Each structure stands twice: as C-alpha cells, then as structure tokens.
Amino acid sequence: MRKFVNEYAGLPYDKITFVRDEHNRPVLKDNSSVVSFNVSHHGSYTVLAGEIRNVKLGVDVMTLDYNEKKSIPDFFRLMNRQFSAAEWEEIRGVGKLEAEQMSMFYRHWALKESYVKALGVGVFADLGSIDFRTNSKLNENSITTDTVLHVNGIKQDWLFEETLLDSRHCVAIALQDNSNDNSLRLRNTPFKIMNYEELVAHAVPLFPIDLQYTIQYFAKYEQP
C-alpha cells in the first residue's frame, strides 16, 4: 500500500499515514490526493488494485484448488444460499467435471467478494441477492470485462475486471466511478508480479533502528 501511494500519488514514502475508515479498511489519513486501493491475499498471491481517482474499488484473489474435507456436492449444499439460481446453473453446468465446477464457484466467489469489499460491507451482505452473469472464459495475460451484475433482479452500473494470475489463481476487481460524470474508463492494466527488491526499492525507514529489540527478536527460537 505504501509503495503504491508513494509511486502513483507522489507522496513521500515516510510521510504516508494509514488509518481505518468506518468499515475498518485502511485508507490515507490525509486523502488530499484522491487515492483508492484495496488488497487481497489467498493461495500463493497477495494482490493490490488501485486508482488515483475517486472510485469505489474492491479486489479479491482466489485459488481454484479445492481443499475442503466435504465432498463437492455436500459443499455446494452448504453454500446453496450464497448464490442465485442462475449462478448455480453456471457453476454446476451440464457435463462439467468437478474441477471445472469448483473453478467457476471460486470465480463467482471472487466477484462477490470484490463487490462487497468495494461497498465496504464484507461478507455480511445478502450474497444470494448478488447475481453475476459471466460471458467469457478467463485467461492468463488478458482481462475480461463483460461480466454483468444484477442485485435483486436489477442490472447494476459497475465494471468488473477479471483475469487469471496463473492456471490456479483468479482475480476480480470491482469498480464504480464516484465522479460527477459517473463514467468508467477501461484501463485493462495487467497485474505486475513484484519481487522483494522491487517492493522495497526507494523505501525509507519509518522509525530509527532499535538495536536492543533487534537482538531480542533474532534470539527467539524459530517455530517450526
């Protein structure tokens, strides 16, 4: 978050202060530069999506691997109320293998999470009333933008950008413009994979080195 704000909003790295908003999400304490961002992590990735403009924005990444102990039919019965009838048709599909069903399940779950995170209400929302209709398959190195959202049967004016980070991880970004013209501008900007050196490049220490704390920390026994 700090690197994003520093690079894209041009604020000094060590002068950036984050606080929590009314929905407990991290935001800039002094948001004189209008910055919107959201973070998600699951499986092998942590992702950040951000805009230097006033938007409602949420992002969610999901691994497509199923690791639950329940059988998939039992798992679907447990989650039945979280999806609309139309969504279950997309998820189950005629002739779909279980792996394909789970991939579509997690794609829909990422879409729902991105939307409720953008709203700031989290999974406390009535997820069954949030009805997504996908129109294209997801692929690596390309962004899908034709998924449509209905809430209580009414089509919503939101943009959803989806992609595969790799064959086992999908990402969904929810966007709604808060500007006066209420126009969504397609960016189609792919995610950039960053290594540690890139992440901390140009970073500035936030506090002076506490030598005694450092000694105590590295003296701790590692578990496992």
Rosetta constraint file for C-alpha pairs under 8 A:
AtomPair CA 1 CA 5 HARMONIC 6.24 0.50
AtomPair CA 1 CA 37 HARMONIC 7.74 0.50
AtomPair CA 1 CA 48 HARMONIC 7.49 0.50
AtomPair CA 2 CA 6 HARMONIC 5.99 0.50
AtomPair CA 2 CA 13 HARMONIC 6.70 0.50
AtomPair CA 2 CA 16 HARMONIC 6.98 0.50
AtomPair CA 3 CA 7 HARMONIC 5.99 0.50
AtomPair CA 3 CA 13 HARMONIC 7.23 0.50
AtomPair CA 3 CA 199 HARMONIC 7.04 0.50
AtomPair CA 3 CA 200 HARMONIC 7.74 0.50
AtomPair CA 3 CA 203 HARMONIC 7.64 0.50
AtomPair CA 4 CA 8 HARMONIC 5.79 0.50
AtomPair CA 4 CA 9 HARMONIC 7.61 0.50
AtomPair CA 4 CA 50 HARMONIC 7.72 0.50
AtomPair CA 5 CA 9 HARMONIC 5.09 0.50
AtomPair CA 5 CA 10 HARMONIC 6.80 0.50
AtomPair CA 5 CA 11 HARMONIC 6.52 0.50
AtomPair CA 5 CA 16 HARMONIC 7.87 0.50
AtomPair CA 5 CA 35 HARMONIC 7.45 0.50
AtomPair CA 6 CA 10 HARMONIC 5.01 0.50
AtomPair CA 6 CA 11 HARMONIC 4.83 0.50
AtomPair CA 6 CA 12 HARMONIC 5.94 0.50
AtomPair CA 6 CA 13 HARMONIC 5.33 0.50
AtomPair CA 6 CA 16 HARMONIC 7.82 0.50
AtomPair CA 7 CA 11 HARMONIC 7.50 0.50
AtomPair CA 8 CA 52 HARMONIC 7.07 0.50
AtomPair CA 9 CA 33 HARMONIC 6.61 0.50
AtomPair CA 9 CA 35 HARMONIC 7.17 0.50
AtomPair CA 9 CA 52 HARMONIC 6.74 0.50
AtomPair CA 11 CA 15 HARMONIC 7.18 0.50
AtomPair CA 11 CA 16 HARMONIC 6.82 0.50
AtomPair CA 12 CA 16 HARMONIC 6.61 0.50
AtomPair CA 13 CA 203 HARMONIC 6.42 0.50
AtomPair CA 13 CA 204 HARMONIC 6.13 0.50
AtomPair CA 14 CA 203 HARMONIC 7.95 0.50
AtomPair CA 14 CA 204 HARMONIC 5.79 0.50
AtomPair CA 14 CA 205 HARMONIC 6.85 0.50
AtomPair CA 14 CA 206 HARMONIC 5.52 0.50
AtomPair CA 16 CA 28 HARMONIC 7.29 0.50
AtomPair CA 16 CA 29 HARMONIC 7.96 0.50
AtomPair CA 17 CA 28 HARMONIC 6.01 0.50
AtomPair CA 17 CA 29 HARMONIC 5.57 0.50
AtomPair CA 17 CA 30 HARMONIC 7.57 0.50
AtomPair CA 18 CA 26 HARMONIC 5.98 0.50
AtomPair CA 18 CA 27 HARMONIC 5.43 0.50
AtomPair CA 18 CA 28 HARMONIC 4.69 0.50
AtomPair CA 18 CA 29 HARMONIC 5.33 0.50
AtomPair CA 19 CA 26 HARMONIC 5.49 0.50
AtomPair CA 19 CA 27 HARMONIC 5.53 0.50
AtomPair CA 19 CA 28 HARMONIC 6.21 0.50
AtomPair CA 19 CA 29 HARMONIC 5.48 0.50
AtomPair CA 20 CA 24 HARMONIC 4.86 0.50
AtomPair CA 20 CA 25 HARMONIC 5.13 0.50
AtomPair CA 20 CA 26 HARMONIC 4.62 0.50
AtomPair CA 20 CA 27 HARMONIC 5.97 0.50
AtomPair CA 21 CA 25 HARMONIC 5.47 0.50
AtomPair CA 21 CA 26 HARMONIC 6.51 0.50
AtomPair CA 21 CA 27 HARMONIC 6.50 0.50
AtomPair CA 23 CA 120 HARMONIC 5.59 0.50
AtomPair CA 23 CA 121 HARMONIC 6.98 0.50
AtomPair CA 25 CA 120 HARMONIC 7.70 0.50
AtomPair CA 27 CA 31 HARMONIC 7.90 0.50
AtomPair CA 27 CA 36 HARMONIC 7.96 0.50
AtomPair CA 28 CA 35 HARMONIC 7.78 0.50
AtomPair CA 31 CA 35 HARMONIC 6.87 0.50
AtomPair CA 33 CA 52 HARMONIC 7.77 0.50
AtomPair CA 34 CA 52 HARMONIC 5.93 0.50
AtomPair CA 34 CA 53 HARMONIC 5.34 0.50
AtomPair CA 34 CA 54 HARMONIC 5.92 0.50
AtomPair CA 35 CA 50 HARMONIC 7.38 0.50
AtomPair CA 35 CA 51 HARMONIC 6.04 0.50
AtomPair CA 35 CA 52 HARMONIC 4.67 0.50
AtomPair CA 35 CA 53 HARMONIC 5.72 0.50
AtomPair CA 35 CA 54 HARMONIC 6.72 0.50
AtomPair CA 36 CA 50 HARMONIC 5.45 0.50
AtomPair CA 36 CA 51 HARMONIC 5.21 0.50
AtomPair CA 36 CA 52 HARMONIC 6.32 0.50
AtomPair CA 36 CA 53 HARMONIC 6.58 0.50
AtomPair CA 36 CA 54 HARMONIC 6.45 0.50
AtomPair CA 36 CA 55 HARMONIC 6.36 0.50
AtomPair CA 36 CA 56 HARMONIC 7.34 0.50
AtomPair CA 36 CA 57 HARMONIC 6.69 0.50
AtomPair CA 37 CA 48 HARMONIC 6.96 0.50
AtomPair CA 37 CA 49 HARMONIC 5.56 0.50
AtomPair CA 37 CA 50 HARMONIC 3.96 0.50
AtomPair CA 37 CA 51 HARMONIC 6.35 0.50
AtomPair CA 37 CA 57 HARMONIC 6.56 0.50
AtomPair CA 37 CA 58 HARMONIC 7.51 0.50
AtomPair CA 38 CA 48 HARMONIC 5.74 0.50
AtomPair CA 38 CA 49 HARMONIC 5.59 0.50
AtomPair CA 38 CA 50 HARMONIC 6.47 0.50
AtomPair CA 38 CA 57 HARMONIC 6.69 0.50
AtomPair CA 38 CA 58 HARMONIC 5.55 0.50
AtomPair CA 38 CA 59 HARMONIC 5.99 0.50
AtomPair CA 39 CA 46 HARMONIC 7.25 0.50
AtomPair CA 39 CA 47 HARMONIC 5.67 0.50
AtomPair CA 39 CA 48 HARMONIC 4.48 0.50
AtomPair CA 39 CA 49 HARMONIC 6.61 0.50
AtomPair CA 39 CA 58 HARMONIC 7.79 0.50
AtomPair CA 39 CA 59 HARMONIC 6.35 0.50
AtomPair CA 39 CA 60 HARMONIC 7.50 0.50
AtomPair CA 40 CA 46 HARMONIC 5.76 0.50
AtomPair CA 40 CA 47 HARMONIC 5.39 0.50
AtomPair CA 40 CA 48 HARMONIC 6.64 0.50
AtomPair CA 40 CA 59 HARMONIC 6.26 0.50
AtomPair CA 40 CA 60 HARMONIC 5.25 0.50
AtomPair CA 40 CA 61 HARMONIC 6.05 0.50
AtomPair CA 41 CA 45 HARMONIC 5.67 0.50
AtomPair CA 41 CA 46 HARMONIC 4.10 0.50
AtomPair CA 41 CA 47 HARMONIC 6.15 0.50
AtomPair CA 41 CA 60 HARMONIC 7.37 0.50
AtomPair CA 41 CA 61 HARMONIC 6.11 0.50
AtomPair CA 41 CA 62 HARMONIC 7.79 0.50
AtomPair CA 42 CA 46 HARMONIC 6.66 0.50
AtomPair CA 42 CA 61 HARMONIC 5.98 0.50
AtomPair CA 42 CA 62 HARMONIC 5.58 0.50
AtomPair CA 42 CA 63 HARMONIC 6.34 0.50
AtomPair CA 43 CA 62 HARMONIC 6.84 0.50
AtomPair CA 43 CA 63 HARMONIC 5.28 0.50
AtomPair CA 43 CA 169 HARMONIC 7.58 0.50
AtomPair CA 44 CA 63 HARMONIC 7.86 0.50
AtomPair CA 45 CA 61 HARMONIC 7.62 0.50
AtomPair CA 46 CA 61 HARMONIC 7.74 0.50
AtomPair CA 47 CA 59 HARMONIC 7.83 0.50
AtomPair CA 47 CA 60 HARMONIC 7.84 0.50
AtomPair CA 47 CA 61 HARMONIC 7.07 0.50
AtomPair CA 48 CA 59 HARMONIC 7.28 0.50
AtomPair CA 49 CA 57 HARMONIC 7.91 0.50
AtomPair CA 49 CA 58 HARMONIC 7.59 0.50
AtomPair CA 49 CA 59 HARMONIC 6.37 0.50
AtomPair CA 49 CA 173 HARMONIC 7.41 0.50
AtomPair CA 50 CA 57 HARMONIC 7.57 0.50
AtomPair CA 51 CA 55 HARMONIC 7.46 0.50
AtomPair CA 54 CA 177 HARMONIC 6.66 0.50
AtomPair CA 54 CA 178 HARMONIC 5.50 0.50
AtomPair CA 54 CA 179 HARMONIC 6.41 0.50
AtomPair CA 55 CA 175 HARMONIC 6.60 0.50
AtomPair CA 55 CA 176 HARMONIC 5.59 0.50
AtomPair CA 55 CA 177 HARMONIC 4.53 0.50
AtomPair CA 55 CA 178 HARMONIC 5.00 0.50
AtomPair CA 55 CA 179 HARMONIC 7.49 0.50
AtomPair CA 56 CA 118 HARMONIC 5.25 0.50
AtomPair CA 56 CA 119 HARMONIC 6.84 0.50
AtomPair CA 56 CA 174 HARMONIC 7.70 0.50
AtomPair CA 56 CA 175 HARMONIC 5.63 0.50
AtomPair CA 56 CA 176 HARMONIC 5.06 0.50
AtomPair CA 56 CA 177 HARMONIC 6.39 0.50
AtomPair CA 56 CA 178 HARMONIC 6.83 0.50
AtomPair CA 57 CA 114 HARMONIC 7.75 0.50
AtomPair CA 57 CA 115 HARMONIC 7.88 0.50
AtomPair CA 57 CA 117 HARMONIC 7.49 0.50
AtomPair CA 57 CA 118 HARMONIC 4.51 0.50
AtomPair CA 57 CA 119 HARMONIC 7.86 0.50
AtomPair CA 57 CA 173 HARMONIC 7.12 0.50
AtomPair CA 57 CA 174 HARMONIC 5.51 0.50
AtomPair CA 57 CA 175 HARMONIC 4.81 0.50
AtomPair CA 57 CA 176 HARMONIC 6.76 0.50
AtomPair CA 58 CA 113 HARMONIC 7.76 0.50
AtomPair CA 58 CA 114 HARMONIC 4.50 0.50
AtomPair CA 58 CA 115 HARMONIC 6.05 0.50
AtomPair CA 58 CA 116 HARMONIC 7.46 0.50
AtomPair CA 58 CA 117 HARMONIC 4.97 0.50
AtomPair CA 58 CA 118 HARMONIC 4.05 0.50
AtomPair CA 58 CA 119 HARMONIC 7.80 0.50
AtomPair CA 58 CA 173 HARMONIC 5.68 0.50
AtomPair CA 58 CA 174 HARMONIC 5.13 0.50
AtomPair CA 58 CA 175 HARMONIC 6.92 0.50
AtomPair CA 59 CA 110 HARMONIC 7.97 0.50
AtomPair CA 59 CA 113 HARMONIC 7.43 0.50
AtomPair CA 59 CA 114 HARMONIC 4.54 0.50
AtomPair CA 59 CA 115 HARMONIC 7.86 0.50
AtomPair CA 59 CA 117 HARMONIC 7.23 0.50
AtomPair CA 59 CA 118 HARMONIC 7.67 0.50
AtomPair CA 59 CA 171 HARMONIC 7.19 0.50
AtomPair CA 59 CA 172 HARMONIC 5.70 0.50
AtomPair CA 59 CA 173 HARMONIC 4.41 0.50
AtomPair CA 59 CA 174 HARMONIC 6.36 0.50
AtomPair CA 60 CA 110 HARMONIC 5.27 0.50
AtomPair CA 60 CA 111 HARMONIC 7.31 0.50
AtomPair CA 60 CA 113 HARMONIC 6.05 0.50
AtomPair CA 60 CA 114 HARMONIC 5.11 0.50
AtomPair CA 60 CA 171 HARMONIC 5.68 0.50
AtomPair CA 60 CA 172 HARMONIC 5.47 0.50
AtomPair CA 60 CA 173 HARMONIC 6.68 0.50
AtomPair CA 61 CA 110 HARMONIC 6.24 0.50
AtomPair CA 61 CA 169 HARMONIC 6.82 0.50
AtomPair CA 61 CA 170 HARMONIC 5.71 0.50
AtomPair CA 61 CA 171 HARMONIC 4.36 0.50
AtomPair CA 61 CA 172 HARMONIC 6.60 0.50
AtomPair CA 62 CA 106 HARMONIC 6.39 0.50
AtomPair CA 62 CA 107 HARMONIC 7.49 0.50
AtomPair CA 62 CA 110 HARMONIC 6.22 0.50
AtomPair CA 62 CA 169 HARMONIC 5.59 0.50
AtomPair CA 62 CA 170 HARMONIC 5.50 0.50
AtomPair CA 62 CA 171 HARMONIC 6.49 0.50
AtomPair CA 63 CA 106 HARMONIC 7.46 0.50
AtomPair CA 63 CA 168 HARMONIC 5.65 0.50
AtomPair CA 63 CA 169 HARMONIC 4.43 0.50
AtomPair CA 63 CA 170 HARMONIC 6.56 0.50
AtomPair CA 64 CA 102 HARMONIC 6.76 0.50
AtomPair CA 64 CA 103 HARMONIC 5.22 0.50
AtomPair CA 64 CA 106 HARMONIC 6.12 0.50
AtomPair CA 64 CA 168 HARMONIC 5.10 0.50
AtomPair CA 64 CA 169 HARMONIC 5.74 0.50
AtomPair CA 64 CA 170 HARMONIC 7.20 0.50
AtomPair CA 65 CA 102 HARMONIC 7.67 0.50
AtomPair CA 65 CA 103 HARMONIC 7.74 0.50
AtomPair CA 65 CA 168 HARMONIC 6.73 0.50
AtomPair CA 66 CA 102 HARMONIC 6.92 0.50
AtomPair CA 70 CA 74 HARMONIC 6.05 0.50
AtomPair CA 70 CA 75 HARMONIC 5.86 0.50
AtomPair CA 71 CA 75 HARMONIC 6.11 0.50
AtomPair CA 72 CA 76 HARMONIC 6.05 0.50
AtomPair CA 72 CA 98 HARMONIC 7.37 0.50
AtomPair CA 73 CA 77 HARMONIC 6.28 0.50
AtomPair CA 74 CA 78 HARMONIC 6.33 0.50
AtomPair CA 75 CA 79 HARMONIC 6.36 0.50
AtomPair CA 76 CA 80 HARMONIC 5.83 0.50
AtomPair CA 79 CA 83 HARMONIC 7.49 0.50
AtomPair CA 81 CA 127 HARMONIC 7.71 0.50
AtomPair CA 81 CA 128 HARMONIC 5.64 0.50
AtomPair CA 82 CA 126 HARMONIC 7.52 0.50
AtomPair CA 82 CA 127 HARMONIC 4.96 0.50
AtomPair CA 82 CA 128 HARMONIC 4.46 0.50
AtomPair CA 83 CA 87 HARMONIC 5.91 0.50
AtomPair CA 83 CA 88 HARMONIC 6.46 0.50
AtomPair CA 83 CA 127 HARMONIC 6.43 0.50
AtomPair CA 83 CA 128 HARMONIC 4.54 0.50
AtomPair CA 83 CA 129 HARMONIC 7.56 0.50
AtomPair CA 83 CA 130 HARMONIC 7.43 0.50
AtomPair CA 83 CA 131 HARMONIC 7.10 0.50
AtomPair CA 84 CA 88 HARMONIC 6.32 0.50
AtomPair CA 84 CA 128 HARMONIC 5.29 0.50
AtomPair CA 84 CA 129 HARMONIC 6.75 0.50
AtomPair CA 84 CA 130 HARMONIC 7.34 0.50
AtomPair CA 84 CA 131 HARMONIC 5.86 0.50
AtomPair CA 85 CA 89 HARMONIC 6.39 0.50
AtomPair CA 86 CA 90 HARMONIC 6.53 0.50
AtomPair CA 86 CA 131 HARMONIC 7.52 0.50
AtomPair CA 86 CA 133 HARMONIC 7.79 0.50
AtomPair CA 87 CA 91 HARMONIC 6.12 0.50
AtomPair CA 87 CA 108 HARMONIC 7.78 0.50
AtomPair CA 87 CA 131 HARMONIC 6.65 0.50
AtomPair CA 87 CA 132 HARMONIC 6.60 0.50
AtomPair CA 87 CA 133 HARMONIC 7.03 0.50
AtomPair CA 88 CA 92 HARMONIC 5.85 0.50
AtomPair CA 88 CA 93 HARMONIC 7.91 0.50
AtomPair CA 89 CA 93 HARMONIC 5.51 0.50
AtomPair CA 90 CA 104 HARMONIC 7.28 0.50
AtomPair CA 91 CA 101 HARMONIC 5.21 0.50
AtomPair CA 91 CA 102 HARMONIC 7.37 0.50
AtomPair CA 91 CA 104 HARMONIC 5.14 0.50
AtomPair CA 91 CA 105 HARMONIC 5.46 0.50
AtomPair CA 92 CA 96 HARMONIC 6.63 0.50
AtomPair CA 92 CA 101 HARMONIC 5.33 0.50
AtomPair CA 93 CA 101 HARMONIC 7.27 0.50
AtomPair CA 96 CA 100 HARMONIC 5.94 0.50
AtomPair CA 96 CA 101 HARMONIC 6.26 0.50
AtomPair CA 97 CA 101 HARMONIC 6.32 0.50
AtomPair CA 98 CA 102 HARMONIC 6.20 0.50
AtomPair CA 99 CA 103 HARMONIC 6.21 0.50
AtomPair CA 100 CA 104 HARMONIC 6.34 0.50
AtomPair CA 101 CA 105 HARMONIC 6.09 0.50
AtomPair CA 102 CA 106 HARMONIC 6.10 0.50
AtomPair CA 103 CA 107 HARMONIC 6.16 0.50
AtomPair CA 104 CA 108 HARMONIC 6.21 0.50
AtomPair CA 105 CA 109 HARMONIC 6.19 0.50
AtomPair CA 106 CA 110 HARMONIC 6.05 0.50
AtomPair CA 106 CA 170 HARMONIC 7.95 0.50
AtomPair CA 107 CA 111 HARMONIC 6.35 0.50
AtomPair CA 107 CA 170 HARMONIC 6.56 0.50
AtomPair CA 107 CA 171 HARMONIC 7.78 0.50
AtomPair CA 107 CA 172 HARMONIC 7.79 0.50
AtomPair CA 108 CA 112 HARMONIC 6.27 0.50
AtomPair CA 108 CA 132 HARMONIC 7.12 0.50
AtomPair CA 109 CA 113 HARMONIC 6.11 0.50
AtomPair CA 110 CA 114 HARMONIC 6.03 0.50
AtomPair CA 110 CA 170 HARMONIC 7.66 0.50
AtomPair CA 110 CA 171 HARMONIC 6.65 0.50
AtomPair CA 110 CA 172 HARMONIC 5.72 0.50
AtomPair CA 111 CA 115 HARMONIC 6.28 0.50
AtomPair CA 111 CA 132 HARMONIC 7.65 0.50
AtomPair CA 111 CA 160 HARMONIC 7.77 0.50
AtomPair CA 111 CA 172 HARMONIC 5.45 0.50
AtomPair CA 111 CA 173 HARMONIC 7.37 0.50
AtomPair CA 111 CA 174 HARMONIC 7.47 0.50
AtomPair CA 112 CA 116 HARMONIC 6.24 0.50
AtomPair CA 112 CA 127 HARMONIC 7.16 0.50
AtomPair CA 112 CA 130 HARMONIC 7.16 0.50
AtomPair CA 113 CA 117 HARMONIC 5.90 0.50
AtomPair CA 113 CA 122 HARMONIC 7.11 0.50
AtomPair CA 113 CA 123 HARMONIC 7.09 0.50
AtomPair CA 114 CA 118 HARMONIC 6.16 0.50
AtomPair CA 114 CA 172 HARMONIC 6.16 0.50
AtomPair CA 114 CA 173 HARMONIC 5.72 0.50
AtomPair CA 114 CA 174 HARMONIC 5.38 0.50
AtomPair CA 115 CA 119 HARMONIC 6.39 0.50
AtomPair CA 115 CA 173 HARMONIC 7.80 0.50
AtomPair CA 115 CA 174 HARMONIC 5.36 0.50
AtomPair CA 116 CA 120 HARMONIC 5.98 0.50
AtomPair CA 116 CA 121 HARMONIC 5.51 0.50
AtomPair CA 116 CA 122 HARMONIC 5.09 0.50
AtomPair CA 116 CA 123 HARMONIC 6.79 0.50
AtomPair CA 116 CA 125 HARMONIC 7.07 0.50
AtomPair CA 117 CA 121 HARMONIC 6.26 0.50
AtomPair CA 117 CA 122 HARMONIC 5.32 0.50
AtomPair CA 118 CA 174 HARMONIC 6.53 0.50
AtomPair CA 118 CA 175 HARMONIC 7.34 0.50
AtomPair CA 121 CA 125 HARMONIC 6.32 0.50
AtomPair CA 123 CA 127 HARMONIC 7.39 0.50
AtomPair CA 126 CA 130 HARMONIC 7.20 0.50
AtomPair CA 129 CA 151 HARMONIC 5.59 0.50
AtomPair CA 129 CA 152 HARMONIC 5.23 0.50
AtomPair CA 129 CA 153 HARMONIC 7.96 0.50
AtomPair CA 130 CA 149 HARMONIC 7.20 0.50
AtomPair CA 130 CA 150 HARMONIC 6.21 0.50
AtomPair CA 130 CA 151 HARMONIC 4.82 0.50
AtomPair CA 130 CA 152 HARMONIC 6.88 0.50
AtomPair CA 131 CA 149 HARMONIC 5.81 0.50
AtomPair CA 131 CA 150 HARMONIC 5.03 0.50
AtomPair CA 131 CA 151 HARMONIC 6.01 0.50
AtomPair CA 131 CA 152 HARMONIC 7.76 0.50
AtomPair CA 131 CA 153 HARMONIC 7.76 0.50
AtomPair CA 132 CA 147 HARMONIC 6.94 0.50
AtomPair CA 132 CA 148 HARMONIC 5.78 0.50
AtomPair CA 132 CA 149 HARMONIC 4.64 0.50
AtomPair CA 132 CA 150 HARMONIC 6.31 0.50
AtomPair CA 133 CA 147 HARMONIC 5.74 0.50
AtomPair CA 133 CA 148 HARMONIC 5.22 0.50
AtomPair CA 133 CA 149 HARMONIC 6.43 0.50
AtomPair CA 134 CA 146 HARMONIC 7.02 0.50
AtomPair CA 134 CA 147 HARMONIC 4.51 0.50
AtomPair CA 134 CA 148 HARMONIC 6.54 0.50
AtomPair CA 135 CA 146 HARMONIC 6.11 0.50
AtomPair CA 135 CA 147 HARMONIC 5.87 0.50
AtomPair CA 136 CA 144 HARMONIC 6.91 0.50
AtomPair CA 136 CA 146 HARMONIC 7.07 0.50
AtomPair CA 136 CA 147 HARMONIC 7.63 0.50
AtomPair CA 137 CA 144 HARMONIC 7.79 0.50
AtomPair CA 138 CA 142 HARMONIC 7.85 0.50
AtomPair CA 138 CA 143 HARMONIC 7.62 0.50
AtomPair CA 138 CA 144 HARMONIC 6.58 0.50
AtomPair CA 138 CA 162 HARMONIC 7.02 0.50
AtomPair CA 138 CA 163 HARMONIC 5.66 0.50
AtomPair CA 138 CA 164 HARMONIC 6.23 0.50
AtomPair CA 139 CA 143 HARMONIC 7.47 0.50
AtomPair CA 139 CA 163 HARMONIC 6.03 0.50
AtomPair CA 139 CA 164 HARMONIC 5.51 0.50
AtomPair CA 140 CA 163 HARMONIC 6.21 0.50
AtomPair CA 140 CA 164 HARMONIC 4.69 0.50
AtomPair CA 140 CA 165 HARMONIC 6.04 0.50
AtomPair CA 140 CA 166 HARMONIC 6.08 0.50
AtomPair CA 140 CA 167 HARMONIC 7.36 0.50
AtomPair CA 141 CA 163 HARMONIC 7.38 0.50
AtomPair CA 141 CA 164 HARMONIC 7.36 0.50
AtomPair CA 141 CA 165 HARMONIC 7.73 0.50
AtomPair CA 141 CA 190 HARMONIC 7.10 0.50
AtomPair CA 142 CA 163 HARMONIC 6.29 0.50
AtomPair CA 142 CA 164 HARMONIC 7.96 0.50
AtomPair CA 142 CA 190 HARMONIC 7.42 0.50
AtomPair CA 143 CA 161 HARMONIC 6.16 0.50
AtomPair CA 143 CA 162 HARMONIC 5.51 0.50
AtomPair CA 143 CA 163 HARMONIC 5.06 0.50
AtomPair CA 143 CA 188 HARMONIC 6.16 0.50
AtomPair CA 143 CA 190 HARMONIC 7.28 0.50
AtomPair CA 144 CA 160 HARMONIC 7.89 0.50
AtomPair CA 144 CA 161 HARMONIC 5.63 0.50
AtomPair CA 144 CA 162 HARMONIC 5.04 0.50
AtomPair CA 144 CA 163 HARMONIC 6.30 0.50
AtomPair CA 145 CA 159 HARMONIC 6.91 0.50
AtomPair CA 145 CA 160 HARMONIC 5.61 0.50
AtomPair CA 145 CA 161 HARMONIC 4.89 0.50
AtomPair CA 145 CA 162 HARMONIC 6.60 0.50
AtomPair CA 146 CA 160 HARMONIC 7.44 0.50
AtomPair CA 147 CA 159 HARMONIC 7.95 0.50
AtomPair CA 147 CA 160 HARMONIC 6.35 0.50
AtomPair CA 148 CA 155 HARMONIC 7.45 0.50
AtomPair CA 148 CA 156 HARMONIC 7.67 0.50
AtomPair CA 148 CA 158 HARMONIC 7.89 0.50
AtomPair CA 148 CA 159 HARMONIC 7.94 0.50
AtomPair CA 148 CA 160 HARMONIC 7.74 0.50
AtomPair CA 149 CA 155 HARMONIC 5.88 0.50
AtomPair CA 149 CA 156 HARMONIC 5.63 0.50
AtomPair CA 149 CA 157 HARMONIC 7.98 0.50
AtomPair CA 149 CA 158 HARMONIC 7.27 0.50
AtomPair CA 150 CA 154 HARMONIC 4.96 0.50
AtomPair CA 150 CA 155 HARMONIC 4.24 0.50
AtomPair CA 150 CA 156 HARMONIC 5.65 0.50
AtomPair CA 151 CA 155 HARMONIC 6.57 0.50
AtomPair CA 151 CA 156 HARMONIC 6.92 0.50
AtomPair CA 157 CA 176 HARMONIC 7.29 0.50
AtomPair CA 158 CA 174 HARMONIC 6.99 0.50
AtomPair CA 158 CA 175 HARMONIC 5.87 0.50
AtomPair CA 158 CA 176 HARMONIC 5.20 0.50
AtomPair CA 159 CA 174 HARMONIC 5.97 0.50
AtomPair CA 159 CA 175 HARMONIC 5.14 0.50
AtomPair CA 159 CA 176 HARMONIC 6.49 0.50
AtomPair CA 159 CA 184 HARMONIC 7.18 0.50
AtomPair CA 160 CA 172 HARMONIC 6.67 0.50
AtomPair CA 160 CA 173 HARMONIC 5.48 0.50
AtomPair CA 160 CA 174 HARMONIC 4.77 0.50
AtomPair CA 160 CA 175 HARMONIC 6.34 0.50
AtomPair CA 161 CA 172 HARMONIC 5.77 0.50
AtomPair CA 161 CA 173 HARMONIC 5.09 0.50
AtomPair CA 161 CA 174 HARMONIC 6.77 0.50
AtomPair CA 161 CA 188 HARMONIC 7.64 0.50
AtomPair CA 162 CA 170 HARMONIC 7.30 0.50
AtomPair CA 162 CA 171 HARMONIC 5.56 0.50
AtomPair CA 162 CA 172 HARMONIC 4.53 0.50
AtomPair CA 162 CA 173 HARMONIC 6.40 0.50
AtomPair CA 163 CA 170 HARMONIC 5.86 0.50
AtomPair CA 163 CA 171 HARMONIC 5.51 0.50
AtomPair CA 163 CA 172 HARMONIC 6.89 0.50
AtomPair CA 164 CA 168 HARMONIC 7.58 0.50
AtomPair CA 164 CA 169 HARMONIC 5.74 0.50
AtomPair CA 164 CA 170 HARMONIC 4.41 0.50
AtomPair CA 164 CA 171 HARMONIC 6.20 0.50
AtomPair CA 165 CA 169 HARMONIC 5.52 0.50
AtomPair CA 165 CA 170 HARMONIC 6.03 0.50
AtomPair CA 165 CA 171 HARMONIC 7.10 0.50
AtomPair CA 165 CA 191 HARMONIC 7.81 0.50
AtomPair CA 166 CA 170 HARMONIC 7.50 0.50
AtomPair CA 175 CA 184 HARMONIC 7.84 0.50
AtomPair CA 176 CA 182 HARMONIC 7.83 0.50
AtomPair CA 176 CA 184 HARMONIC 6.93 0.50
AtomPair CA 177 CA 182 HARMONIC 5.20 0.50
AtomPair CA 177 CA 183 HARMONIC 6.17 0.50
AtomPair CA 177 CA 184 HARMONIC 5.85 0.50
AtomPair CA 178 CA 182 HARMONIC 6.06 0.50
AtomPair CA 179 CA 183 HARMONIC 7.56 0.50
AtomPair CA 194 CA 198 HARMONIC 5.91 0.50
AtomPair CA 194 CA 199 HARMONIC 6.30 0.50
AtomPair CA 195 CA 199 HARMONIC 6.26 0.50
AtomPair CA 196 CA 200 HARMONIC 6.32 0.50
AtomPair CA 197 CA 201 HARMONIC 5.95 0.50
AtomPair CA 210 CA 214 HARMONIC 6.25 0.50
AtomPair CA 211 CA 215 HARMONIC 6.28 0.50
AtomPair CA 212 CA 216 HARMONIC 6.32 0.50
AtomPair CA 213 CA 217 HARMONIC 6.00 0.50
AtomPair CA 214 CA 218 HARMONIC 6.31 0.50
AtomPair CA 215 CA 219 HARMONIC 6.20 0.50
AtomPair CA 216 CA 220 HARMONIC 6.68 0.50
